[in-house]
Structures are given as C-alpha cells and as structure tokens.
Amino acid sequence: MTEMDEFRGATPKRLVVLSFFLTLLLDFIPLPAPLAYILPEASAIFLIYWLLHRPQFIGIGAAFLLGLLMDIGTNSALGQHALAYTVTAFLIQHKQRQIVLYSFGLQAVAVALALLVCQSISTLVTLFQQQQPDWLAIGLPPLFAGLIWPLLNKMMLALAHYRRTRS
C-alpha cells in the first residue's frame, strides 16, 4: 500500500470541510496589491487537491457551492467564481485518473493549467460586466500555485501520517 492509498483511506470528511472553511476565510482577507497579484485563491487550490485525492467527497456540485460562497464573500458578481470553479472541476474530474499518476512536477503543470483556465473564465466574466480586469492576476497566480503544489501534496501527506501515528 502506498502513502497515497493510506491517505485516501484515512481522510475524514470533516478534514475536507475544515480545509474549505479555512481556505475561504483565508481568501476573504484583503491583501495589498503586490500579494494580490501573486497569490492564487486558496479555495481553488484545495478544490483541485480534493478533486484529485478524494473525488468521492468533492464533485462539480461542491465546486459550484464553493464558488457561490466565494462570490458572496469577495463581493464579486454572483456566479463568477461558481462558473470558473465548475469548469475547473469538470476538467480535473475528466482527467483525474491520469493526473494522479503523474509525478509531482507534472501534477504541478496540470494544476497550473487548470487554475489558468479558472482565472481566464473569471476574467472573461469581469470583461462581460464591462469592468477593467486585473491583467496581472491571470498568469501569475497559476504559476505560483504550480510552484507550491508539490509542497502542498507533501504537507497533506504528512498531516495524514501524523493523524495515523496518533491514533
């Protein structure tokens, strides 16, 4: 049994819900301009993480609900994040079995591309509202998310291993 198989079997639903709660709180914190252009949405990263590693808990409906909560919390157009997260969730679910088998480096590329799609959809919705989008916020956050993806994977595996050794 690999580390990933042990992690999948030991992940309680409350950990998934708690991670989404914490990432939503993190996303609702207003950031100064330089950080806002670099940091990706934590809820989108964890959505992709749980879609890859616990697809039986998280699906397109959960992505839509999470997107609506992001829309309400960030005061953006209702449905902007919901649409972006739903399309991203569909793309990740469609290729989930392949992405999970990739090395962490290729997973990081897949996650960065999925987040690029998410950011592009969000920017298109902003353009349809005839507002000026943040053009820097399209490419930099997915790139940064791709760089931190291996660290996030290792951190979550360490958390699962710690929970197993305590039990």
Residue frames as qw, qx, qy, qz and C-alpha x, y, z in Angstrom:
[[0.000, 0.889, 0.457, 0.000, 0.00, 0.00, 0.00],
 [0.428, 0.400, -0.015, 0.810, 1.43, 3.39, -0.99],
 [0.127, -0.213, -0.402, 0.882, 1.34, 6.59, 1.03],
 [0.318, -0.028, -0.253, -0.913, -1.43, 7.91, -1.20],
 [0.557, -0.273, -0.726, -0.298, -3.63, 4.83, -0.65],
 [0.408, -0.334, -0.670, 0.523, -3.22, 5.15, 3.11],
 [0.015, 0.140, 0.137, -0.981, -4.07, 8.86, 2.91],
 [0.421, -0.153, -0.486, -0.750, -7.21, 8.22, 0.91],
 [0.571, -0.340, -0.745, -0.055, -8.44, 5.65, 3.38],
 [0.431, -0.361, -0.545, 0.622, -7.74, 7.81, 6.42],
 [0.021, 0.141, 0.062, 0.988, -9.20, 11.13, 5.32],
 [0.067, 0.539, 0.760, -0.356, -12.34, 12.02, 7.28],
 [0.178, 0.723, 0.495, 0.448, -14.96, 14.25, 5.71],
 [0.301, -0.916, -0.195, 0.181, -14.55, 16.80, 8.47],
 [0.524, -0.403, 0.291, 0.692, -10.95, 17.41, 7.36],
 [0.306, 0.376, 0.565, 0.668, -12.18, 18.23, 3.87],
 [0.124, -0.864, -0.438, -0.217, -14.87, 20.57, 5.22],
 [0.487, -0.768, -0.037, 0.415, -12.44, 22.19, 7.67],
 [0.506, -0.127, 0.379, 0.764, -9.90, 22.80, 4.90],
 [0.152, 0.587, 0.522, 0.600, -12.53, 24.52, 2.76],
 [0.318, -0.889, -0.328, 0.036, -13.69, 26.61, 5.71],
 [0.536, -0.607, 0.118, 0.575, -10.14, 27.76, 6.45],
 [0.425, 0.092, 0.472, 0.767, -9.33, 28.48, 2.82],
 [0.021, 0.777, 0.495, 0.388, -12.49, 30.54, 2.42],
 [0.403, -0.871, -0.140, 0.245, -11.52, 32.57, 5.47],
 [0.554, -0.340, 0.319, 0.690, -8.05, 32.99, 4.01],
 [0.315, 0.388, 0.550, 0.669, -9.47, 34.11, 0.66],
 [0.116, -0.875, -0.440, -0.164, -11.72, 36.69, 2.33],
 [0.476, -0.659, -0.017, 0.583, -8.74, 38.54, 3.84],
 [0.440, 0.897, 0.019, 0.037, -7.98, 41.61, 1.72],
 [0.786, -0.183, 0.159, 0.569, -4.38, 41.63, 0.57],
 [0.031, -0.764, 0.190, 0.616, -2.16, 44.51, -0.56],
 [0.648, 0.664, -0.134, -0.349, -1.73, 44.90, -4.30],
 [0.229, 0.583, -0.769, -0.128, 1.61, 43.09, -4.76],
 [0.280, -0.106, 0.930, -0.212, 0.44, 39.99, -2.91],
 [0.643, 0.413, 0.410, -0.498, -2.98, 40.01, -4.56],
 [0.585, 0.635, -0.353, -0.360, -1.35, 39.67, -7.97],
 [0.208, 0.466, -0.860, 0.020, 0.85, 36.74, -6.95],
 [0.282, -0.060, 0.881, -0.376, -1.17, 34.59, -4.55],
 [0.341, -0.179, -0.753, -0.533, -3.77, 32.26, -6.04],
 [0.660, -0.377, 0.035, -0.649, -7.13, 31.60, -4.45],
 [0.154, -0.320, 0.893, -0.275, -6.55, 29.06, -1.70],
 [0.697, 0.178, 0.507, -0.475, -10.04, 27.64, -2.11],
 [0.744, 0.548, -0.239, -0.298, -9.38, 26.88, -5.79],
 [0.254, 0.528, -0.805, 0.095, -6.12, 25.10, -4.95],
 [0.326, -0.125, 0.847, -0.400, -7.74, 22.97, -2.26],
 [0.769, 0.348, 0.182, -0.504, -10.71, 22.30, -4.52],
 [0.653, 0.540, -0.509, -0.153, -8.32, 20.85, -7.09],
 [0.010, 0.417, -0.863, 0.283, -6.43, 18.98, -4.38],
 [0.526, 0.034, 0.710, -0.467, -9.53, 17.28, -3.01],
 [0.773, 0.458, -0.051, -0.436, -10.88, 16.64, -6.52],
 [0.509, 0.528, -0.679, -0.037, -7.70, 14.73, -7.27],
 [0.170, 0.279, -0.877, 0.352, -7.29, 12.89, -4.00],
 [0.216, 0.243, 0.821, -0.469, -10.84, 12.46, -2.65],
 [0.222, -0.042, -0.496, -0.838, -13.15, 12.59, -5.69],
 [0.320, -0.430, -0.837, -0.112, -15.88, 10.64, -3.88],
 [0.221, -0.583, -0.501, 0.600, -16.32, 13.56, -1.43],
 [0.045, 0.628, -0.053, -0.775, -15.95, 16.50, -3.79],
 [0.487, 0.398, 0.685, 0.367, -17.56, 16.96, -7.16],
 [0.161, 0.384, 0.342, 0.842, -18.90, 19.57, -9.51],
 [0.371, -0.766, -0.444, -0.280, -21.78, 20.43, -7.18],
 [0.618, -0.622, -0.169, 0.450, -19.38, 21.13, -4.32],
 [0.447, 0.016, 0.214, 0.869, -17.28, 23.27, -6.67],
 [0.058, -0.617, -0.436, -0.653, -20.36, 25.27, -7.62],
 [0.522, -0.780, -0.343, -0.003, -21.32, 25.78, -3.96],
 [0.629, -0.404, -0.016, 0.664, -17.76, 26.79, -3.06],
 [0.300, 0.267, 0.325, 0.856, -17.77, 29.24, -5.97],
 [0.243, -0.759, -0.419, -0.435, -21.03, 30.79, -4.78],
 [0.613, -0.701, -0.209, 0.298, -19.56, 31.21, -1.30],
 [0.539, -0.138, 0.155, 0.817, -16.50, 32.88, -2.86],
 [0.092, 0.542, 0.416, 0.725, -18.76, 35.20, -4.87],
 [0.422, -0.818, -0.348, -0.178, -20.65, 36.22, -1.77],
 [0.680, -0.583, -0.087, 0.437, -17.54, 36.61, 0.38],
 [0.486, -0.137, 0.245, 0.828, -15.49, 38.58, -2.13],
 [0.250, 0.709, 0.262, -0.605, -18.40, 40.73, -3.34],
 [0.042, -0.228, 0.677, 0.699, -17.93, 39.70, -6.96],
 [0.593, 0.084, -0.312, -0.738, -20.67, 39.02, -9.49],
 [0.714, -0.107, 0.591, -0.359, -22.87, 36.16, -8.33],
 [0.916, 0.331, 0.219, -0.062, -21.83, 33.16, -10.38],
 [0.348, 0.828, -0.439, -0.010, -18.38, 34.38, -11.45],
 [0.145, -0.505, 0.838, -0.150, -16.38, 32.05, -9.23],
 [0.749, 0.085, 0.572, -0.324, -19.11, 29.41, -9.38],
 [0.782, 0.602, -0.045, -0.155, -18.75, 29.17, -13.15],
 [0.282, 0.728, -0.618, 0.092, -14.95, 29.20, -13.01],
 [0.370, -0.374, 0.803, -0.279, -14.80, 26.53, -10.28],
 [0.828, 0.228, 0.406, -0.314, -17.38, 24.35, -12.00],
 [0.716, 0.651, -0.241, -0.074, -15.50, 24.33, -15.31],
 [0.083, 0.651, -0.726, 0.204, -12.22, 23.71, -13.49],
 [0.601, -0.193, 0.698, -0.339, -13.78, 20.86, -11.51],
 [0.872, 0.400, 0.150, -0.240, -15.10, 19.31, -14.71],
 [0.541, 0.700, -0.464, 0.043, -11.68, 19.45, -16.35],
 [0.145, -0.523, 0.784, -0.301, -9.94, 17.98, -13.31],
 [0.739, -0.013, 0.571, -0.358, -12.53, 15.22, -12.90],
 [0.811, 0.533, -0.090, -0.226, -12.28, 14.36, -16.57],
 [0.619, 0.554, -0.510, 0.224, -8.53, 13.71, -16.31],
 [0.566, -0.686, 0.329, -0.317, -8.33, 12.81, -12.60],
 [0.966, -0.144, 0.202, 0.075, -7.06, 9.27, -13.01],
 [0.735, 0.498, -0.061, 0.457, -4.27, 10.39, -15.31],
 [0.019, 0.827, -0.248, 0.504, -3.20, 13.39, -13.23],
 [0.739, -0.596, 0.252, -0.186, -2.95, 11.35, -10.03],
 [0.955, 0.018, 0.138, 0.260, -0.48, 9.00, -11.71],
 [0.458, 0.766, -0.156, 0.422, 1.82, 11.85, -12.77],
 [0.582, -0.090, -0.391, 0.707, 4.87, 12.87, -10.78],
 [0.181, -0.743, -0.382, 0.518, 4.57, 15.95, -8.60],
 [0.170, -0.352, 0.311, 0.866, 6.18, 18.07, -11.31],
 [0.075, -0.220, -0.725, -0.648, 3.66, 17.09, -13.98],
 [0.201, -0.669, -0.704, 0.131, 0.84, 17.40, -11.46],
 [0.198, -0.591, -0.141, 0.769, 2.01, 20.95, -10.81],
 [0.014, -0.097, 0.518, 0.850, 1.80, 21.73, -14.52],
 [0.177, -0.449, -0.809, -0.335, -1.72, 20.26, -14.73],
 [0.246, -0.695, -0.538, 0.408, -2.82, 22.24, -11.67],
 [0.153, -0.435, 0.105, 0.881, -1.30, 25.45, -13.05],
 [0.068, -0.114, -0.661, -0.738, -3.16, 24.94, -16.34],
 [0.232, -0.590, -0.771, -0.063, -6.43, 24.23, -14.53],
 [0.236, -0.682, -0.336, 0.605, -6.00, 27.38, -12.45],
 [0.107, -0.205, 0.369, 0.900, -5.16, 29.33, -15.60],
 [0.150, -0.400, -0.756, -0.495, -8.50, 28.21, -17.04],
 [0.299, -0.678, -0.615, 0.272, -10.19, 29.24, -13.79],
 [0.223, -0.538, -0.049, 0.812, -8.57, 32.69, -13.82],
 [0.048, 0.014, 0.565, 0.824, -9.36, 33.17, -17.52],
 [0.188, -0.565, -0.756, -0.271, -13.05, 32.41, -17.03],
 [0.299, -0.704, -0.425, 0.483, -13.18, 34.78, -14.08],
 [0.187, -0.370, 0.205, 0.886, -11.52, 37.49, -16.18],
 [0.025, -0.254, -0.703, -0.663, -13.95, 36.91, -19.06],
 [0.229, -0.704, -0.671, 0.038, -16.90, 37.35, -16.70],
 [0.275, -0.630, -0.149, 0.711, -15.33, 40.59, -15.49],
 [0.116, -0.116, 0.471, 0.867, -14.99, 41.76, -19.11],
 [0.109, -0.477, -0.768, -0.414, -18.63, 40.94, -19.84],
 [0.266, -0.766, -0.496, 0.310, -19.58, 43.18, -16.93],
 [0.344, 0.800, 0.066, 0.487, -17.67, 45.96, -18.70],
 [0.517, -0.837, 0.155, 0.089, -15.24, 46.32, -15.81],
 [0.365, 0.747, -0.548, 0.094, -11.49, 46.63, -16.08],
 [0.961, -0.232, -0.142, 0.059, -9.90, 43.29, -15.13],
 [0.385, -0.772, 0.485, 0.144, -6.56, 42.86, -13.41],
 [0.779, 0.523, -0.328, -0.107, -4.44, 41.55, -16.27],
 [0.124, 0.562, -0.770, 0.276, -1.58, 40.60, -13.96],
 [0.583, -0.193, 0.626, -0.481, -3.92, 38.35, -11.99],
 [0.881, 0.296, -0.130, -0.345, -4.38, 35.97, -14.93],
 [0.790, 0.396, -0.453, 0.117, -0.97, 34.35, -15.26],
 [0.100, 0.563, -0.644, 0.508, 0.95, 34.91, -12.04],
 [0.643, -0.322, 0.467, -0.515, -1.30, 33.10, -9.50],
 [0.979, 0.133, -0.016, -0.152, -1.48, 29.84, -11.51],
 [0.601, 0.547, -0.488, 0.318, 2.29, 29.90, -11.93],
 [0.165, -0.516, 0.609, -0.579, 2.80, 30.40, -8.19],
 [0.842, -0.151, 0.273, -0.441, 0.24, 27.64, -7.44],
 [0.907, 0.326, -0.265, 0.021, 2.16, 25.28, -9.68],
 [0.334, 0.565, -0.594, 0.464, 5.32, 26.06, -7.75],
 [0.344, -0.372, 0.611, -0.608, 3.75, 25.35, -4.35],
 [0.860, -0.009, -0.232, -0.455, 1.81, 22.26, -5.48],
 [0.714, 0.142, -0.656, 0.201, 4.49, 19.68, -4.53],
 [0.065, 0.230, -0.608, 0.757, 4.83, 21.30, -1.11],
 [0.626, -0.142, 0.129, -0.755, 1.07, 21.16, -0.56],
 [0.863, 0.051, -0.454, -0.217, 0.98, 17.46, -1.50],
 [0.537, 0.174, -0.685, 0.461, 3.79, 16.62, 0.90],
 [0.179, -0.239, 0.447, -0.843, 2.23, 18.70, 3.67],
 [0.766, -0.114, -0.031, -0.632, -1.14, 16.94, 3.36],
 [0.830, 0.093, -0.550, 0.026, 0.55, 13.52, 3.30],
 [0.296, 0.228, -0.651, 0.661, 2.50, 14.45, 6.44],
 [0.462, -0.216, 0.261, -0.820, -0.74, 15.53, 8.11],
 [0.882, -0.041, -0.268, -0.386, -2.35, 12.20, 7.27],
 [0.688, 0.173, -0.633, 0.312, 0.70, 10.30, 8.52],
 [0.004, -0.278, 0.542, -0.793, 0.66, 12.30, 11.78],
 [0.686, -0.176, 0.076, -0.701, -3.04, 11.51, 12.28],
 [0.885, 0.046, -0.444, -0.134, -2.36, 7.78, 11.74],
 [0.518, 0.215, -0.653, 0.509, 0.51, 7.65, 14.20],
 [0.234, -0.266, 0.427, -0.832, -1.51, 9.43, 16.90],
 [0.787, -0.125, -0.107, -0.595, -4.46, 7.05, 16.55]]
